[in-house]
């Protein structure tokens, strides 16, 4: 496979009450990115943001860890990394008034690829109160 991947995914928790250090400790995982409301942050390209963060965000991604042009392996990697689902996760989200999502990058230049998000992952995210968003590029 070449260095360009047609798919990757991130898992993020966002909200004004979200404390990135809380989620790092909860998952025992260092985030790939975090944003603090009102502070400038490092963008995915490695540059400093031109505007301060609008809310707090804790995020991990699959891009460097998974070599696949399909979404499912990226999503499964994140689920395993974070040991999801967890029985106390929804309560902690609610206490921090947080939103959770999988954000998926999907390159579909050919127009004939269909994102593969299995039903069990869709159900798990729905039970956790989260969303799965697919950003498709053509």
Backbone as ProteinMPNN parsed JSONL, in Angstrom:
{"seq_chain_A": "XXXXXXXXXXXXXXXXXXXXXXXXXXXXXXXXXXXXXXXXXXXXXXXXXXXXXXXXXXXXXXXXXXXXXXXXXXXXXXXXXXXXXXXXXXXXXXXXXXXXXXXXXXXXXXXXXXXXXXXXXXXXXXXXXXXXXXXXXX", "coords_chain_A": {"N_chain_A": [[0.844, -1.168, 0.0], [0.438, 2.297, -0.645], [1.695, 5.41, 0.827], [-0.478, 7.042, 1.216], [-3.603, 6.907, 2.681], [-6.959, 5.936, 2.238], [-8.782, 6.114, 4.216], [-9.43, 6.894, 7.64], [-9.858, 7.269, 11.196], [-11.087, 9.105, 14.037], [-11.587, 9.434, 17.572], [-13.396, 11.411, 19.634], [-13.955, 13.513, 22.485], [-15.857, 16.132, 23.574], [-16.564, 19.366, 24.973], [-17.468, 22.121, 27.09], [-16.996, 21.572, 29.787], [-15.272, 19.48, 29.726], [-12.34, 17.906, 30.736], [-9.271, 17.385, 29.537], [-7.203, 15.918, 30.861], [-8.614, 14.293, 32.605], [-9.838, 12.408, 30.918], [-7.598, 11.247, 29.762], [-6.533, 9.912, 31.97], [-8.707, 8.25, 32.612], [-8.934, 6.529, 30.357], [-6.343, 5.693, 30.284], [-4.652, 6.523, 28.269], [-2.704, 8.514, 26.201], [-3.692, 11.493, 24.613], [-3.951, 12.073, 21.062], [-4.489, 14.531, 20.239], [-5.459, 17.577, 21.813], [-7.576, 20.179, 22.947], [-7.918, 23.244, 24.557], [-10.415, 25.327, 25.727], [-10.405, 28.655, 24.678], [-7.693, 28.799, 24.356], [-4.867, 28.746, 22.146], [-4.035, 26.085, 19.906], [-2.374, 23.104, 18.686], [-2.682, 22.322, 15.35], [-3.829, 19.619, 13.149], [-1.952, 19.692, 11.076], [0.296, 20.465, 12.327], [0.726, 23.096, 12.869], [0.243, 26.165, 14.738], [-2.945, 27.052, 15.885], [-4.989, 29.586, 14.343], [-7.014, 30.803, 15.662], [-8.317, 30.787, 19.009], [-9.315, 27.787, 20.842], [-12.737, 26.76, 20.742], [-14.061, 25.142, 22.468], [-13.382, 22.57, 24.912], [-11.474, 19.713, 24.027], [-10.73, 16.263, 23.74], [-8.87, 13.85, 22.066], [-8.223, 10.9, 20.121], [-6.593, 9.18, 17.416], [-6.583, 6.986, 14.528], [-4.86, 7.027, 12.426], [-1.969, 6.701, 12.166], [-1.598, 4.237, 13.32], [-3.034, 2.226, 12.051], [-3.079, 0.529, 9.027], [-5.024, 0.714, 6.537], [-7.48, 0.974, 3.98], [-10.077, 0.827, 4.567], [-12.8, 1.636, 6.746], [-13.647, 0.097, 8.966], [-11.409, -1.396, 10.247], [-10.025, 0.772, 11.384], [-11.896, 1.871, 13.152], [-12.322, -0.339, 14.854], [-9.772, -0.579, 15.966], [-9.657, 1.795, 17.539], [-11.746, 1.297, 19.325], [-10.752, -0.954, 20.681], [-8.362, 0.135, 21.741], [-9.402, 1.974, 23.581], [-10.932, 0.392, 25.157], [-13.747, 0.047, 24.816], [-17.228, -0.881, 24.841], [-17.785, 0.86, 27.984], [-19.073, 0.467, 31.246], [-19.441, 2.691, 32.925], [-19.091, 4.881, 31.347], [-21.044, 6.501, 29.975], [-22.265, 7.862, 32.127], [-20.131, 9.434, 33.082], [-19.686, 11.019, 30.838], [-22.137, 12.42, 30.807], [-21.936, 13.833, 33.249], [-19.919, 15.618, 32.62], [-21.147, 17.006, 30.682], [-20.649, 16.319, 28.034], [-19.917, 15.654, 24.548], [-19.596, 12.911, 22.344], [-17.86, 11.373, 19.663], [-17.181, 9.428, 16.716], [-15.126, 10.431, 14.211], [-14.794, 10.201, 10.882], [-12.539, 9.988, 8.218], [-12.906, 9.806, 4.784], [-11.885, 9.019, 1.741], [-13.086, 9.216, -1.453], [-12.525, 9.349, -4.221], [-12.946, 7.942, -6.564], [-15.634, 7.518, -6.466], [-16.964, 5.143, -6.083], [-16.714, 3.821, -3.711], [-17.894, 2.522, -0.616], [-18.537, 3.477, 2.673], [-17.615, 1.41, 5.419], [-19.162, 0.815, 8.136], [-19.818, -1.136, 10.688], [-22.871, -2.575, 12.014], [-22.794, -3.228, 14.786], [-20.986, -1.41, 15.829], [-22.236, 0.998, 15.254], [-24.498, 0.687, 16.906], [-23.28, 0.53, 19.447], [-22.188, 3.115, 19.68], [-24.53, 4.646, 19.619], [-25.758, 3.763, 21.997], [-23.973, 4.837, 23.803], [-24.535, 7.437, 23.486], [-23.331, 8.757, 21.459], [-22.068, 9.881, 18.215], [-21.47, 8.973, 14.775], [-19.597, 10.305, 12.355], [-19.016, 10.883, 8.954], [-16.677, 12.182, 6.883], [-16.637, 12.749, 3.707], [-14.594, 12.773, 0.863], [-14.381, 13.753, -2.492]], "CA_chain_A": [[0.0, 0.0, 0.0], [1.209, 3.537, -0.638], [1.622, 6.16, 2.088], [-1.782, 7.679, 1.316], [-4.704, 6.025, 3.04], [-8.265, 6.468, 1.859], [-9.665, 6.117, 5.379], [-8.929, 6.875, 9.013], [-10.916, 7.663, 12.125], [-10.706, 9.616, 15.348], [-12.592, 9.361, 18.63], [-13.215, 12.634, 20.414], [-14.879, 13.907, 23.54], [-15.803, 17.59, 23.55], [-17.512, 20.121, 25.775], [-16.851, 23.152, 27.92], [-16.603, 21.017, 31.085], [-14.344, 18.371, 29.501], [-10.952, 18.098, 31.155], [-8.486, 16.359, 28.832], [-6.444, 15.054, 31.77], [-9.556, 13.313, 33.15], [-10.024, 11.352, 29.934], [-6.314, 10.536, 29.633], [-6.454, 9.007, 33.117], [-9.795, 7.28, 32.501], [-8.587, 5.547, 29.331], [-4.924, 5.389, 30.385], [-4.182, 6.755, 26.908], [-2.33, 9.894, 25.898], [-4.423, 11.909, 23.411], [-3.204, 12.528, 19.892], [-4.764, 15.969, 20.17], [-6.378, 18.128, 22.805], [-7.823, 21.605, 22.802], [-8.495, 23.894, 25.733], [-11.215, 26.483, 25.348], [-9.775, 29.955, 24.872], [-6.248, 28.725, 24.126], [-4.434, 28.281, 20.837], [-3.701, 24.67, 19.943], [-1.664, 22.594, 17.524], [-3.588, 21.74, 14.365], [-3.314, 18.354, 12.603], [-0.789, 19.931, 10.207], [1.436, 20.808, 13.178], [0.802, 24.547, 13.04], [-0.561, 26.726, 15.817], [-4.236, 27.533, 15.387], [-5.089, 31.035, 14.205], [-8.006, 31.24, 16.65], [-8.337, 29.9, 20.182], [-10.327, 26.744, 20.857], [-14.084, 27.178, 21.141], [-14.463, 24.255, 23.548], [-12.338, 21.606, 25.267], [-11.559, 18.482, 23.236], [-9.738, 15.194, 23.924], [-9.047, 13.045, 20.866], [-7.223, 9.943, 19.64], [-6.901, 8.796, 16.044], [-6.069, 5.708, 14.044], [-4.124, 7.227, 11.166], [-0.62, 6.136, 12.164], [-1.591, 2.89, 13.891], [-3.749, 1.261, 11.211], [-2.844, 0.641, 7.591], [-6.162, 0.153, 5.814], [-8.336, 1.917, 3.268], [-11.43, 0.587, 5.043], [-13.051, 2.263, 8.049], [-13.844, -0.84, 10.069], [-10.21, -1.636, 11.06], [-9.7, 1.985, 12.129], [-12.852, 1.961, 14.254], [-12.042, -1.443, 15.783], [-8.552, -0.21, 16.684], [-9.996, 2.777, 18.573], [-12.574, 0.618, 20.328], [-9.855, -1.778, 21.491], [-7.461, 1.04, 22.469], [-10.129, 2.637, 24.663], [-11.697, -0.639, 25.869], [-15.157, 0.411, 24.739], [-17.895, 0.087, 25.711], [-17.523, 0.799, 29.431], [-20.35, 0.64, 31.941], [-19.556, 4.005, 33.566], [-18.721, 5.912, 30.384], [-22.158, 7.43, 29.714], [-22.438, 8.706, 33.313], [-19.041, 10.413, 33.089], [-20.001, 11.971, 29.765], [-23.238, 13.267, 31.26], [-21.45, 14.734, 34.298], [-19.115, 16.668, 31.99], [-21.966, 17.564, 29.604], [-19.768, 16.119, 26.888], [-20.346, 14.985, 23.329], [-18.601, 11.938, 21.888], [-18.081, 10.988, 18.273], [-16.174, 8.935, 15.796], [-15.065, 11.269, 13.021], [-14.131, 9.351, 9.892], [-12.085, 10.529, 6.94], [-13.227, 8.822, 3.758], [-11.57, 9.495, 0.405], [-13.872, 8.459, -2.421], [-12.282, 10.014, -5.501], [-13.53, 7.133, -7.639], [-17.08, 7.576, -6.341], [-17.569, 3.819, -5.994], [-16.437, 3.205, -2.405], [-18.965, 2.671, 0.374], [-17.964, 3.354, 4.021], [-17.989, 0.186, 6.124], [-19.339, 0.983, 9.579], [-20.677, -2.25, 11.102], [-24.028, -2.283, 12.86], [-22.484, -3.299, 16.211], [-20.324, -0.155, 16.199], [-23.303, 2.02, 15.249], [-25.31, 0.464, 18.116], [-22.48, 0.893, 20.619], [-22.114, 4.576, 19.771], [-25.864, 5.135, 19.972], [-25.96, 3.481, 23.424], [-23.121, 5.762, 24.557], [-24.99, 8.802, 23.216], [-22.394, 9.353, 20.512], [-22.374, 9.902, 16.79], [-20.448, 8.597, 13.813], [-19.649, 11.252, 11.248], [-18.112, 10.517, 7.863], [-16.326, 13.31, 6.037], [-16.287, 12.12, 2.431], [-13.935, 13.625, -0.123], [-14.446, 13.252, -3.868]], "C_chain_A": [[0.892, 1.234, 0.0], [1.027, 4.271, 0.686], [0.278, 6.834, 2.288], [-2.834, 6.635, 1.655], [-6.015, 6.708, 2.709], [-9.239, 6.514, 3.024], [-8.843, 6.256, 6.654], [-10.044, 7.387, 9.909], [-10.307, 8.244, 13.398], [-11.896, 9.456, 16.289], [-12.37, 10.591, 19.481], [-14.339, 12.842, 21.408], [-14.741, 15.418, 23.66], [-16.879, 18.205, 24.432], [-16.783, 21.089, 26.681], [-16.37, 22.628, 29.271], [-15.607, 19.866, 30.962], [-12.948, 18.768, 29.942], [-10.125, 17.015, 30.477], [-7.737, 15.415, 29.758], [-7.339, 13.99, 32.413], [-9.694, 12.128, 32.203], [-8.736, 10.577, 29.702], [-6.179, 9.517, 30.757], [-7.51, 7.9, 33.009], [-9.442, 6.165, 31.517], [-7.158, 5.016, 29.468], [-4.267, 5.463, 28.999], [-3.863, 8.237, 26.757], [-3.062, 10.32, 24.62], [-3.468, 12.26, 22.27], [-3.392, 14.025, 19.709], [-5.65, 16.359, 21.337], [-6.439, 19.636, 22.591], [-8.4, 22.094, 24.116], [-9.198, 25.161, 25.276], [-10.452, 27.773, 25.665], [-8.276, 29.973, 24.639], [-5.96, 28.273, 22.699], [-3.941, 26.849, 20.976], [-2.953, 24.288, 18.673], [-2.666, 21.902, 16.602], [-3.018, 20.409, 13.859], [-2.094, 18.527, 11.697], [0.448, 20.328, 11.005], [1.616, 22.3, 13.413], [-0.04, 24.974, 14.246], [-1.839, 27.306, 15.221], [-4.254, 29.051, 15.302], [-6.084, 31.619, 15.205], [-7.952, 30.3, 17.847], [-9.451, 28.863, 20.08], [-11.66, 27.259, 21.35], [-14.637, 26.332, 22.267], [-13.293, 23.326, 23.857], [-12.565, 20.309, 24.473], [-10.419, 17.544, 23.621], [-9.951, 14.237, 22.773], [-7.88, 12.092, 20.619], [-7.601, 9.556, 18.216], [-6.163, 7.527, 15.646], [-5.056, 5.84, 12.912], [-2.754, 6.56, 11.131], [-0.579, 4.675, 12.602], [-2.184, 1.829, 12.971], [-3.459, 1.54, 9.743], [-3.988, -0.052, 6.856], [-6.927, 1.276, 5.133], [-9.803, 1.71, 3.609], [-11.596, 1.231, 6.417], [-13.094, 1.269, 9.194], [-12.568, -1.106, 10.868], [-9.8, -0.417, 11.899], [-10.609, 2.126, 13.347], [-12.596, 0.874, 15.295], [-10.772, -1.156, 16.597], [-8.872, 0.757, 17.822], [-10.833, 2.152, 19.684], [-11.701, -0.229, 21.25], [-8.928, -0.906, 22.334], [-8.137, 1.61, 23.71], [-10.976, 1.677, 25.497], [-13.172, -0.269, 25.955], [-15.99, -0.82, 24.401], [-17.525, -0.143, 27.174], [-18.816, 1.158, 30.16], [-20.53, 2.032, 32.539], [-19.321, 5.173, 32.614], [-19.816, 6.959, 30.193], [-22.383, 8.372, 30.899], [-21.368, 9.792, 33.375], [-19.242, 11.455, 32.0], [-21.076, 12.953, 30.222], [-22.781, 14.268, 32.316], [-20.639, 15.89, 33.712], [-19.867, 17.352, 30.847], [-21.214, 17.488, 28.276], [-20.476, 15.437, 25.723], [-19.218, 14.044, 22.893], [-18.923, 11.572, 20.444], [-16.872, 10.257, 17.7], [-16.252, 9.883, 14.604], [-14.202, 10.523, 12.016], [-13.775, 10.134, 8.64], [-12.285, 9.444, 5.903], [-12.971, 9.431, 2.395], [-12.292, 8.6, -0.596], [-13.758, 9.108, -3.793], [-12.921, 9.256, -6.661], [-15.054, 7.174, -7.621], [-17.756, 6.227, -6.169], [-17.294, 3.099, -4.675], [-17.591, 3.492, -1.446], [-18.343, 2.508, 1.756], [-18.508, 2.125, 4.749], [-18.01, 0.416, 7.632], [-20.329, -0.095, 10.028], [-21.785, -1.825, 12.076], [-23.695, -2.308, 14.349], [-21.778, -2.022, 16.683], [-21.333, 0.982, 16.222], [-24.148, 1.914, 16.523], [-24.56, 0.889, 19.373], [-22.437, 2.407, 20.776], [-23.468, 5.173, 20.153], [-26.138, 4.924, 21.462], [-25.13, 4.413, 24.301], [-23.549, 7.219, 24.346], [-24.111, 9.518, 22.216], [-22.876, 9.308, 19.074], [-21.186, 9.364, 15.99], [-20.612, 9.522, 12.635], [-18.611, 10.848, 10.214], [-17.931, 11.744, 6.973], [-15.792, 12.745, 4.724], [-15.708, 13.145, 1.466], [-14.008, 12.964, -1.479], [-13.572, 14.081, -4.752]], "O_chain_A": [[1.978, 1.218, 0.579], [0.294, 3.812, 1.562], [-0.078, 7.168, 3.418], [-2.937, 5.604, 0.99], [-6.158, 7.919, 2.882], [-10.393, 6.906, 2.852], [-7.705, 5.793, 6.731], [-11.06, 7.883, 9.423], [-9.181, 7.925, 13.78], [-13.046, 9.358, 15.861], [-11.272, 10.797, 19.998], [-15.48, 12.423, 21.213], [-13.634, 15.93, 23.827], [-17.958, 17.64, 24.612], [-15.61, 20.893, 27.0], [-15.432, 23.181, 29.845], [-15.147, 19.334, 31.971], [-12.44, 19.826, 29.572], [-10.265, 15.838, 30.81], [-7.645, 14.222, 29.47], [-6.866, 12.899, 32.731], [-9.67, 10.976, 32.636], [-8.778, 9.369, 29.469], [-5.758, 8.384, 30.523], [-7.219, 6.737, 33.29], [-9.632, 4.987, 31.819], [-6.802, 4.014, 28.848], [-3.462, 4.615, 28.614], [-4.655, 9.099, 27.138], [-3.053, 9.578, 23.638], [-2.334, 12.684, 22.493], [-2.56, 14.699, 19.102], [-6.483, 15.576, 21.793], [-5.49, 20.266, 22.123], [-9.259, 21.445, 24.714], [-8.637, 25.964, 24.531], [-9.93, 27.953, 26.765], [-7.648, 31.029, 24.712], [-6.726, 27.504, 22.117], [-3.482, 26.447, 22.045], [-2.907, 25.053, 17.71], [-3.402, 21.01, 17.024], [-1.853, 20.103, 14.111], [-1.289, 17.606, 11.563], [1.524, 20.508, 10.436], [2.56, 22.715, 14.086], [-0.913, 24.239, 14.706], [-1.811, 27.967, 14.183], [-3.605, 29.728, 16.1], [-6.001, 32.797, 15.552], [-7.579, 29.136, 17.704], [-10.409, 29.037, 19.327], [-11.722, 28.087, 22.258], [-15.574, 26.742, 22.951], [-12.31, 23.31, 23.117], [-13.7, 19.874, 24.279], [-9.282, 17.978, 23.805], [-11.086, 13.838, 22.51], [-6.72, 12.42, 20.869], [-8.774, 9.596, 17.844], [-5.251, 7.066, 16.333], [-4.462, 4.846, 12.495], [-2.419, 5.91, 10.14], [0.371, 3.957, 12.289], [-1.862, 0.649, 13.105], [-3.587, 2.675, 9.284], [-3.929, -1.252, 6.585], [-7.009, 2.39, 5.65], [-10.677, 2.34, 3.013], [-10.626, 1.354, 7.165], [-12.621, 1.573, 10.289], [-12.628, -1.049, 12.097], [-9.284, -0.573, 13.005], [-10.149, 2.459, 14.439], [-12.649, 1.145, 16.494], [-10.717, -1.463, 17.788], [-8.411, 0.563, 18.946], [-10.635, 2.46, 20.86], [-11.891, -0.22, 22.467], [-8.73, -1.18, 23.518], [-7.515, 1.716, 24.768], [-11.657, 2.097, 26.432], [-13.765, -0.273, 27.034], [-15.493, -1.723, 23.729], [-17.02, -1.203, 27.544], [-19.556, 2.046, 29.735], [-21.66, 2.508, 32.651], [-19.349, 6.33, 33.034], [-19.549, 8.16, 30.241], [-22.661, 9.555, 30.701], [-21.67, 10.943, 33.689], [-18.995, 12.641, 32.218], [-20.941, 14.164, 30.045], [-23.192, 15.428, 32.285], [-20.665, 17.004, 34.237], [-19.299, 18.176, 30.13], [-21.155, 18.451, 27.511], [-21.481, 14.746, 25.89], [-18.038, 14.353, 23.058], [-20.085, 11.473, 20.052], [-15.731, 10.436, 18.127], [-17.331, 10.108, 14.055], [-13.029, 10.249, 12.268], [-14.604, 10.848, 8.077], [-11.884, 8.298, 6.107], [-13.747, 10.267, 1.933], [-12.127, 7.38, -0.587], [-14.764, 9.384, -4.447], [-13.383, 9.864, -7.626], [-15.697, 6.899, -8.634], [-18.983, 6.154, -6.114], [-17.6, 1.915, -4.532], [-18.183, 4.572, -1.471], [-17.68, 1.501, 2.006], [-19.704, 1.838, 4.7], [-17.001, 0.233, 8.314], [-21.53, 0.016, 9.78], [-21.649, -0.868, 12.837], [-24.239, -1.509, 15.111], [-21.963, -1.605, 17.826], [-21.292, 1.835, 17.109], [-24.474, 2.926, 17.142], [-25.129, 1.528, 20.258], [-22.626, 2.926, 21.877], [-23.525, 6.117, 20.941], [-26.69, 5.807, 22.12], [-25.535, 4.743, 25.416], [-22.987, 8.127, 24.959], [-24.135, 10.746, 22.128], [-23.941, 8.772, 18.765], [-20.056, 9.314, 16.475], [-21.656, 9.524, 11.983], [-17.475, 10.516, 10.552], [-18.883, 12.267, 6.395], [-14.641, 12.318, 4.642], [-16.255, 14.232, 1.28], [-13.737, 11.772, -1.617], [-13.486, 13.823, -5.952]]}, "name": "protein", "num_of_chains": 1, "seq": "XXXXXXXXXXXXXXXXXXXXXXXXXXXXXXXXXXXXXXXXXXXXXXXXXXXXXXXXXXXXXXXXXXXXXXXXXXXXXXXXXXXXXXXXXXXXXXXXXXXXXXXXXXXXXXXXXXXXXXXXXXXXXXXXXXXXXXXXXX"}
